[in-house]
């Protein structure tokens, strides 16, 4: 059973991307009470999450300097 009544729109989901686990955990803890939150620790992982959950995610917050696929490239 859903906690959101059918006549109300679903809250937009957020994708948090950061290679620092502590930063990711703090952002998740702050935002989780207000939004559905998805997390990824690497750029490649973020792309997989976004592909899988694209219908739910409306905003991506990401670290611009990560190993591998960064937020810039």
Secondary structure, DSSP 8 states (H G I E B T S, - for coil): --SS-TTS----EEEEE-S-HHHHHHHHHHHHTTS-EEEESSHHHHHHHHHHHTTTEEEEEE-SS-SSS-S--
